[in-house]
Amino acid sequence: MKFLALEKEVENVDWNNSEAILKEESKAALQLFEEGLIRELYFDEDQCAVLILECTSKEEAVKTLGKLPLVKSGMIAFDVRALNPYTGFSRWVGG
């Protein structure tokens, strides 16, 4: 099942001296990508992370995101939504 994870900024986070944890975040994201759990990674126009995950359940998606150092440290959080197949084409009749 696919899930959309949208980063939610956490207030009052001190990003000074965050270079080391950002490197660890990159390493962890690559590992999850190589494992096939993270399928796509983006930054939106506000530099917030947007991820597509492939997991068996929403719980697994949340657990997977919890492996990321920035999530573990409480510096970022994610809103996770299940992506279901589009069924709107069935409303079209005849053309």
Secondary structure, 3 states (H helix, E strand, C coil): CEEEEEEEECCCCCCCCCHHHHHHHHHHHHHHHHCCCEEEEEECCCCCEEEEEECCCHHHHHHHHCCCHHHHCCCEEEEEEEECCCCHHHHCCCC
